[in-house]
Amino acid sequence: MKGDYTWALDYIDRAPESSGVYMFKNKERFIYIGKAVNLKNRLRGHYNLLKEDPKERKIFSESSSIEWIVTSSEYEAFVLENNMIKLYKPKYNVMLKSGSGYPMIVITDEEFPTVKISRKFGEIKGDYYGPFIRGKNARALKQLIHKLFKLRTCDPMPQRDIVCFDYHLGLCCGPCAGKISKKEYKAASEVVNSFLSGDVKRTIFKLYDRLKEYSDKMLFEKAAVVRDQIKALETVVKKQEVLGLEVEEADIFYITQTDVYLIVVRGHNVVGKERLNISDSPDESFINVIMGYYDRRNYVPQRIILNRKVEDAEHFLRWLKEYKNREVKLELNLPNKIVSFIERNFPSIELTQISNTFRQVFGFELPRRIECFDISHLQGSFTVGSCVVWENGAMNKRDYRRYRVRGVNQIDDYSSLKEVLTRRFSKYKQMDNPPELVLIDGGKGQLSVGIEVRDKLKIEGLKIFSLAKREEKIFTEDGKEINLFGYQPLLKLFTSIRDEAHRFAISYSRKLREKEGLKSILDKVEGVGEKRKEVLYRTYKTLDNILKASDKELVKLGIPFKLSQRIKRYIKGESFD
């Protein structure tokens, strides 16, 4: 055990044998906050783990003192710990990274209800639906509700004689100008509630009665609106019958050794899924992550389902009742369809199998973070590099980086790679979580470049692999050549990371080419003269439109088949990346 941690023994000896919250801290910040039934025993447990747990050593090495607050009960310590973690954001505590709650659709509780979006459950009086993991989905649904059901768009609703432009666009039924009765408007808002809840079958029968009524009275415009509403609701019913789950409404948290995955079920359907973005921590009690999710004013359903037991579950349920005013049923049995859904949508949960195979093949543990690099260019122009990040079983797109290669003016993959790796590796010493493994798209030559850059910059603890295309063979710096076809979990892991780096590099190179302009790109394709260039420019305007055009269409414009294929290959850069 390196380092002198005996300074902590004096604090541990003075710690009381009662429940409370303890804080590892230095002069500048809190390092770690925890709770305990017996503070002295819990702190002694931390100290005893120093020899075998490197994360515990980080906590002690970055701290200079330990403080504690004694509480009257274990539950009081549970609540205090949660509040202090939110307030001080200690470096080594499990918690959700900063951000607001997920958006929800709200049908307001008003005389003439409208639809709004809120990220805080309860801030608007009305019926809430969601949450929606992606904000754009909530905004699109809000727009669809205005288009289909014509709930008012103005807020607050004025009283006026002339309708606004939204009425003429078919997005509002004009209650402000008396264009619809209160009874009809209320019926429309009830249909919206059914549409959002997924419980629509009874509502459809009412709509068919209303459709017949409008048709008999020859009110064809109103009949057309109702017909569109019926179509929308029938689509919901069909989806429900195909995807319907045993659970009507629940939040499901699937917990692995390193991550928490959220699956949101509403109206018997999965309406959202996400790997929760949490901070690194030595603490394996993920209840703080789940509490943090609801503490951000997200809606609390009546059922919460977990895949395994968690510490402090009883305290968590009491906290929901006292602070969120919700009686919640906590369950541990995942429905069969949810298990299948998780296996299809969260491949990172296969991490245990991958970890075992990795250890067997390479003789060390699967790194927590892998960065992969690829170089892309088009005949030596638009040379770019990509860096994608695999972390704890999933691609971490927030940490992706892309590089415009500026020091190489010809086709030279090795020099381009050297420039990109030098720029990226130079950042590693400043990072809190640098990668333990770098994967380079290429063979032994690319591997040598990676080793050269690492050694020149004196980066310690970094292993370098390269992955040869087609052969799907891993080359390591200690001379191993691993044919991945014999190890399917590793084949899937490494090729998926490599393909993502390739995709990311190609997309950036293509963006640069598009900035050059269509005409200048076509100048570089052999066989495209001034007339053909002008025809293509006037007809398609963009590179993407040319790629979408059929060969038959291009031939009609006077572009021979072989030339059209050459143009498309050049735009894609298929032969040169």
C-alpha positions in Angstrom: 0.0 0.0 0.0 1.8 3.1 -1.3 1.3 6.4 0.5 0.9 7.4 4.1 -2.7 7.3 5.2 -2.1 7.0 8.9 -3.4 10.6 9.3 -6.9 9.1 9.0 -6.6 6.9 12.0 -6.9 9.8 14.5 -10.2 10.8 12.9 -11.4 7.2 12.9 -10.6 6.7 16.6 -12.6 9.8 17.5 -15.6 8.9 15.3 -18.8 8.1 17.3 -20.5 4.7 17.2 -23.8 6.2 16.1 -25.7 6.8 12.8 -24.8 9.8 10.7 -23.1 11.2 7.6 -19.3 11.4 7.1 -17.4 13.6 4.7 -13.9 13.1 3.3 -12.6 16.5 2.3 -9.6 18.7 1.6 -9.1 22.4 1.9 -10.9 23.1 -1.4 -13.8 20.6 -1.7 -15.6 17.5 -0.5 -14.1 14.3 -1.9 -16.6 11.7 -0.8 -19.8 11.8 1.3 -21.4 8.7 2.9 -23.8 7.5 5.5 -23.5 4.9 8.2 -25.5 3.1 11.0 -22.2 3.1 12.9 -19.8 5.9 11.8 -16.7 4.4 13.5 -17.2 1.0 11.9 -17.9 2.4 8.5 -14.8 4.6 8.5 -12.7 1.7 9.7 -14.1 -0.4 6.8 -13.0 2.3 4.3 -9.5 2.2 5.8 -9.3 -1.6 5.7 -10.0 -1.6 2.0 -7.0 0.6 1.2 -4.7 -2.3 0.3 -7.0 -3.9 -2.3 -9.1 -1.1 -3.7 -7.4 1.6 -5.7 -10.5 3.8 -5.6 -10.4 3.9 -1.9 -6.7 5.0 -2.1 -7.8 7.9 -4.3 -10.3 9.0 -1.7 -7.7 9.0 1.1 -4.9 10.4 -1.0 -7.0 13.4 -2.1 -8.4 14.1 1.4 -6.8 15.8 4.3 -9.6 15.4 6.9 -12.8 13.6 7.8 -15.8 15.2 9.4 -19.2 13.8 10.4 -22.7 14.8 11.4 -24.5 12.6 13.9 -28.2 11.9 13.2 -31.0 10.5 15.3 -31.9 7.7 12.9 -30.6 5.8 9.9 -33.4 7.3 7.7 -32.4 10.8 8.7 -28.8 10.0 7.7 -30.1 8.6 4.3 -31.9 11.9 3.6 -29.1 14.1 4.8 -26.5 12.2 2.7 -28.7 12.7 -0.4 -29.1 16.5 0.2 -25.4 17.0 0.9 -24.4 15.1 -2.3 -26.7 17.3 -4.3 -25.4 20.4 -2.7 -21.6 19.7 -2.8 -21.3 17.3 -5.7 -18.4 15.3 -4.3 -15.9 13.9 -6.8 -16.3 10.2 -5.9 -20.0 9.8 -5.2 -22.5 8.0 -7.4 -24.9 10.6 -8.8 -26.6 11.8 -11.9 -24.6 14.4 -13.8 -26.1 17.8 -13.9 -29.2 18.5 -16.0 -32.9 19.2 -15.6 -35.7 16.6 -15.7 -37.0 15.0 -18.8 -39.8 16.8 -20.7 -43.4 15.8 -20.2 -46.6 16.7 -22.1 -49.2 18.4 -19.9 -52.9 18.8 -20.8 -53.8 21.8 -18.7 -56.6 21.9 -16.2 -58.5 24.9 -17.6 -61.9 25.8 -19.0 -60.4 25.4 -22.5 -57.4 23.1 -21.9 -54.2 23.4 -24.0 -51.1 21.3 -24.4 -47.7 22.4 -22.8 -44.3 20.9 -22.2 -42.8 20.8 -18.7 -39.6 19.5 -17.2 -40.9 19.7 -13.7 -43.7 17.5 -12.6 -46.4 19.5 -10.8 -45.3 23.0 -11.9 -48.4 23.3 -14.2 -51.8 22.2 -13.1 -53.1 19.4 -15.3 -52.6 15.8 -16.5 -49.0 14.8 -17.2 -47.8 12.3 -19.8 -44.3 11.0 -20.3 -41.4 11.5 -19.6 -39.9 11.8 -23.1 -36.2 10.9 -23.2 -35.7 13.1 -26.2 -37.0 16.7 -26.1 -37.6 16.8 -29.8 -40.1 13.9 -29.5 -42.1 15.9 -27.0 -42.1 18.9 -29.2 -43.2 16.9 -32.2 -46.0 15.3 -30.3 -47.2 18.7 -29.1 -47.3 19.9 -32.7 -49.2 16.7 -33.7 -51.8 17.3 -31.0 -52.5 20.8 -32.3 -52.7 19.5 -35.9 -55.0 16.6 -35.1 -57.1 17.8 -32.2 -56.8 21.5 -32.6 -56.3 22.5 -29.0 -55.7 26.2 -28.7 -52.2 27.5 -29.3 -52.5 30.8 -27.5 -51.5 31.1 -23.8 -53.2 32.7 -22.0 -56.4 32.5 -24.1 -57.6 36.0 -25.1 -61.2 37.0 -26.0 -61.4 38.4 -29.5 -63.6 38.7 -32.6 -61.1 37.7 -35.2 -59.2 34.4 -35.2 -55.4 34.2 -35.4 -53.3 32.7 -38.2 -53.0 29.3 -36.4 -56.8 28.9 -36.9 -56.3 29.2 -40.7 -53.4 26.8 -40.6 -55.6 24.2 -39.0 -53.6 24.1 -35.7 -56.4 25.6 -33.5 -60.2 25.5 -33.4 -60.6 29.1 -32.4 -62.2 29.0 -28.9 -61.0 32.6 -28.3 -63.4 33.8 -31.0 -66.2 31.4 -30.2 -65.6 29.1 -33.2 -66.3 26.0 -31.0 -68.6 25.3 -28.1 -67.3 24.5 -24.7 -68.9 21.0 -24.9 -67.2 20.2 -28.2 -63.9 21.5 -27.0 -64.1 19.4 -23.8 -64.8 16.3 -25.9 -61.7 17.0 -28.0 -59.5 17.4 -24.9 -60.8 14.1 -23.6 -59.8 12.4 -26.8 -56.3 13.9 -26.4 -56.0 12.4 -22.9 -57.1 9.0 -24.3 -54.6 9.4 -27.2 -51.7 10.1 -24.8 -52.6 7.5 -22.2 -53.0 4.6 -24.7 -56.5 3.8 -23.4 -58.3 4.6 -26.6 -60.7 1.9 -27.6 -63.7 3.3 -25.7 -63.0 6.7 -27.1 -62.9 5.5 -30.7 -66.5 4.3 -30.4 -67.6 7.7 -29.3 -65.8 9.3 -32.2 -67.5 7.0 -34.7 -70.9 8.2 -33.3 -69.7 11.8 -33.7 -68.5 11.1 -37.2 -71.9 9.7 -38.1 -73.6 12.7 -36.5 -71.5 15.2 -38.5 -72.0 13.3 -41.7 -75.8 13.1 -41.3 -75.8 16.9 -40.7 -73.5 17.4 -43.8 -70.9 19.1 -41.6 -68.1 17.6 -43.7 -65.2 19.8 -42.4 -65.9 18.7 -38.8 -66.4 15.1 -40.0 -62.9 15.2 -41.7 -61.3 16.3 -38.5 -62.9 13.5 -36.5 -61.9 11.0 -39.2 -58.2 12.0 -38.8 -58.5 11.7 -35.1 -59.9 8.1 -35.4 -57.0 7.2 -37.7 -54.5 8.5 -35.2 -56.1 6.6 -32.3 -56.4 3.4 -34.3 -52.7 3.6 -35.0 -52.1 3.7 -31.2 -54.3 0.7 -30.7 -52.4 -1.3 -33.4 -49.1 -0.5 -31.8 -50.4 -1.4 -28.4 -51.6 -4.8 -29.5 -48.2 -5.6 -31.2 -45.9 -4.1 -28.5 -48.2 -4.4 -25.5 -46.5 -5.3 -22.2 -47.8 -6.9 -19.0 -47.1 -3.6 -17.2 -49.3 -0.6 -17.9 -47.2 2.1 -16.2 -43.8 1.8 -14.6 -40.2 3.1 -14.5 -37.8 0.2 -14.8 -34.2 0.5 -13.7 -31.8 -2.1 -14.9 -28.6 -2.0 -12.8 -25.3 -3.6 -13.9 -21.9 -3.4 -12.1 -21.2 0.0 -13.6 -24.4 1.5 -15.0 -28.0 2.2 -14.6 -30.4 1.9 -17.5 -33.9 3.4 -17.5 -36.9 2.0 -19.4 -40.1 4.1 -19.2 -43.3 2.2 -19.7 -46.6 4.1 -20.2 -49.9 2.6 -21.6 -48.3 -0.9 -21.9 -45.6 0.5 -24.2 -42.0 1.4 -23.9 -42.0 5.2 -24.5 -38.3 5.9 -23.7 -35.0 4.2 -22.9 -31.7 5.6 -21.8 -28.4 4.7 -20.1 -28.3 7.3 -17.3 -25.3 9.5 -17.4 -23.7 9.1 -14.0 -20.3 10.1 -12.5 -17.6 7.6 -11.7 -17.6 6.2 -8.1 -16.3 3.4 -5.9 -19.7 3.3 -4.3 -21.8 0.4 -5.7 -25.1 1.6 -4.1 -27.0 3.1 -7.1 -30.0 4.2 -5.1 -28.6 7.7 -5.1 -28.8 7.7 -8.9 -32.5 6.7 -8.8 -33.2 9.3 -6.2 -31.4 11.9 -8.3 -33.6 11.0 -11.2 -36.8 11.7 -9.2 -35.3 14.7 -7.4 -35.1 16.5 -10.7 -38.9 16.7 -10.6 -39.5 13.8 -13.0 -42.9 12.1 -12.7 -43.1 9.3 -10.2 -45.2 6.3 -11.3 -47.0 3.9 -9.0 -44.7 1.1 -9.9 -40.8 1.1 -9.9 -39.2 -2.2 -11.1 -35.6 -3.1 -10.5 -33.6 -6.2 -11.7 -31.9 -6.7 -8.4 -32.0 -5.8 -4.7 -30.6 -2.4 -3.7 -29.4 -1.1 -0.4 -31.7 1.3 1.4 -34.8 0.4 -0.6 -37.1 0.9 2.4 -35.6 4.4 3.0 -36.1 5.2 -0.6 -39.8 4.4 -0.6 -40.2 6.4 2.6 -38.4 9.3 0.9 -40.8 9.1 -2.1 -43.8 9.2 0.3 -42.6 12.1 2.4 -40.9 14.3 -0.2 -42.8 13.4 -3.4 -46.2 12.5 -1.9 -46.3 9.2 -3.8 -47.0 5.7 -2.5 -44.9 3.5 -4.8 -44.8 -0.3 -5.2 -41.1 -1.4 -5.6 -40.8 -4.8 -7.5 -37.8 -7.0 -8.4 -39.3 -9.2 -11.1 -38.8 -8.0 -14.6 -41.6 -8.8 -17.1 -40.5 -11.3 -19.8 -41.0 -8.8 -22.7 -39.0 -6.2 -20.9 -36.1 -8.7 -20.5 -36.2 -9.3 -24.3 -36.4 -5.5 -24.9 -33.3 -4.9 -22.8 -31.3 -7.6 -24.5 -32.1 -6.1 -27.9 -31.6 -2.5 -27.0 -28.7 -2.5 -24.5 -26.0 -4.7 -25.9 -23.6 -3.3 -23.3 -25.3 -5.6 -20.8 -23.3 -8.5 -22.4 -20.3 -6.9 -20.7 -19.7 -9.8 -18.4 -19.2 -12.3 -21.2 -17.0 -9.8 -23.1 -14.9 -9.2 -19.9 -14.3 -12.9 -19.3 -13.3 -13.5 -22.9 -11.0 -10.4 -22.9 -9.2 -11.5 -19.8 -8.8 -15.0 -21.2 -7.3 -13.8 -24.5 -5.2 -10.8 -23.4 -4.3 -11.6 -19.8 -5.6 -8.4 -18.2 -8.9 -6.9 -17.3 -11.2 -5.3 -19.9 -10.5 -1.6 -19.8 -13.3 0.7 -18.6 -12.6 3.1 -21.4 -11.3 2.5 -25.0 -10.7 5.1 -27.6 -10.5 4.2 -31.3 -8.9 6.2 -34.1 -9.4 6.2 -37.9 -8.1 8.3 -40.8 -10.2 9.3 -43.8 -9.4 11.2 -46.9 -10.3 11.6 -50.6 -7.2 11.2 -52.9 -5.1 13.0 -50.3 -7.6 15.9 -49.8 -10.0 16.5 -46.9 -7.9 14.4 -44.6 -9.5 14.0 -41.2 -9.1 11.9 -38.1 -11.8 10.6 -35.8 -11.7 9.5 -32.1 -14.7 7.6 -30.7 -15.0 6.5 -27.1 -16.3 3.2 -25.7 -17.0 3.4 -22.0 -18.4 0.8 -19.6 -20.2 -1.1 -22.3 -21.5 1.7 -24.5 -20.4 4.4 -27.0 -20.0 7.7 -25.2 -20.8 10.1 -28.0 -20.3 13.2 -25.8 -16.6 12.5 -25.7 -16.1 11.9 -29.5 -13.5 14.1 -31.2 -12.7 14.9 -34.8 -9.6 16.4 -36.3 -8.8 18.2 -39.5 -5.3 17.1 -40.6 -3.4 20.2 -41.6 0.3 19.1 -41.6 0.0 16.5 -44.4 -0.7 17.6 -48.0 -0.5 14.2 -49.7 -1.7 10.6 -49.3 0.2 9.6 -46.1 -1.9 7.7 -43.6 1.0 7.2 -41.2 1.9 10.9 -40.9 -1.8 11.8 -40.7 -2.3 9.3 -37.9 0.8 10.6 -36.1 -0.6 14.1 -36.2 -4.0 13.1 -34.8 -2.6 10.8 -32.1 -0.1 13.5 -31.0 -2.9 16.0 -30.6 -5.1 13.6 -28.7 -2.5 11.8 -26.5 -1.2 15.2 -25.3 -4.6 15.7 -23.6 -4.4 12.4 -21.6 -2.3 13.7 -18.7 -4.9 16.4 -18.0 -7.9 14.1 -18.2 -9.6 12.6 -15.1 -10.5 9.4 -16.9 -7.9 8.8 -19.7 -8.4 5.6 -21.7 -6.5 2.4 -20.7 -6.6 1.1 -24.2 -6.3 2.7 -27.7 -7.5 0.9 -30.8 -6.3 2.0 -34.2 -7.9 1.0 -37.5 -5.1 -0.6 -39.4 -2.2 -3.1 -39.2 1.2 -3.3 -37.8 2.3 0.0 -39.3 -0.5 1.9 -37.6 0.4 0.0 -34.3 4.0 1.2 -34.6 2.9 4.8 -35.0 0.7 4.6 -31.9 3.5 3.1 -29.8 5.9 5.8 -31.1 3.6 8.7 -30.2 2.8 7.2 -26.7 6.4 6.7 -25.8 7.5 10.1 -27.1 4.9 11.8 -24.9 5.7 9.4 -22.0 2.1 8.3 -21.5 2.1 5.6 -18.8 -0.4 2.8 -18.4 -1.7 3.0 -22.0 -2.0 -0.1 -24.1 -2.1 0.1 -27.9 -4.0 -2.3 -30.3 -4.5 -2.1 -34.0 -7.3 -3.9 -35.9 -6.8 -5.0 -39.5 -9.8 -4.7 -41.9 -11.2 -7.9 -43.6 -8.9 -10.2 -41.6 -10.4 -8.8 -38.4 -7.1 -9.5 -36.7 -5.9 -7.7 -33.5 -2.2 -6.8 -33.3 -0.8 -6.0 -29.8 2.4 -4.3 -28.8 3.7 -7.6 -27.2 3.6 -9.4 -30.6 0.2 -11.1 -30.3 -1.9 -11.6 -33.4 -5.5 -12.5 -32.4 -7.9 -13.7 -35.1 -11.2 -12.4 -33.7 -13.4 -14.8 -35.7 -12.4 -17.4 -33.0 -13.8 -15.1 -30.2 -17.2 -13.8 -31.1 -17.7 -11.5 -28.1 -14.5 -9.7 -28.9 -15.2 -9.7 -32.6 -18.5 -7.9 -31.9 -16.8 -5.5 -29.4 -13.9 -4.4 -31.5 -15.5 -4.3 -35.0 -18.5 -2.2 -33.7 -16.0 0.3 -32.1 -13.9 0.4 -35.3 -17.0 0.7 -37.6 -18.2 3.7 -35.5 -14.8 5.4 -35.8 -14.9 4.8 -39.5 -18.5 6.2 -39.8 -17.6 9.2 -37.7 -14.5 10.0 -39.9 -16.4 9.5 -43.2 -19.2 11.8 -42.0 -16.7 14.6 -41.1 -14.8 14.3 -44.3 -18.1 14.4 -46.3 -19.1 17.6 -44.4 -15.8 19.2 -45.4 -16.3 18.2 -49.0 -19.8 19.7 -49.0 -18.5 23.0 -47.7 -16.2 23.1 -50.8 -19.3 23.3 -52.9 -20.8 20.9 -55.5 -19.1 22.5 -58.5 -15.6 22.3 -57.0 -16.1 18.7 -56.1 -17.3 17.8 -59.6 -14.2 19.5 -61.0 -12.1 16.7 -59.5 -14.1 13.9 -61.1 -12.6 12.7 -64.4 -15.2 12.9 -67.2 -17.3 15.7 -65.8 -17.0 18.7 -68.1 -18.5 22.2 -67.9 -21.9 21.2 -69.4 -22.4 18.1 -67.3 -21.3 20.0 -64.2 -23.8 22.7 -64.9 -26.6 20.2 -65.5 -25.8 18.4 -62.2 -25.6 21.6 -60.3 -28.9 23.1 -61.6 -30.7 19.8 -61.1 -29.5 18.6 -57.7 -27.8 21.5 -55.9 -26.3 19.3 -53.2 -24.1 16.2 -53.0 -26.7 14.3 -51.1 -29.3 14.8 -53.8 -26.9 13.4 -56.4 -26.3 10.3 -54.2 -30.1 9.8 -54.0 -30.6 10.1 -57.7 -31.2 6.8 -59.6 -28.8 5.8 -62.4 -31.7 5.8 -64.8 -32.5 9.4 -63.9 -28.8 10.4 -64.4 -28.6 8.7 -67.8 -31.7 10.7 -68.9 -29.7 13.9 -68.0 -26.8 12.7 -70.2 -24.6 11.2 -67.5 -23.4 7.8 -68.7 -23.8 4.9 -66.3 -20.1 4.4 -65.6 -19.6 8.1 -65.0 -22.5 8.3 -62.6 -21.0 5.4 -60.6 -17.6 7.2 -60.6 -19.3 10.4 -59.4 -21.1 8.6 -56.5 -18.0 6.7 -55.5 -16.0 9.9 -55.4 -18.6 11.8 -53.3 -18.7 8.9 -50.8 -14.9 8.6 -50.9 -15.4 4.8 -50.9 -12.2 4.0 -52.8 -9.9 6.3 -50.9 -10.8 6.3 -47.1 
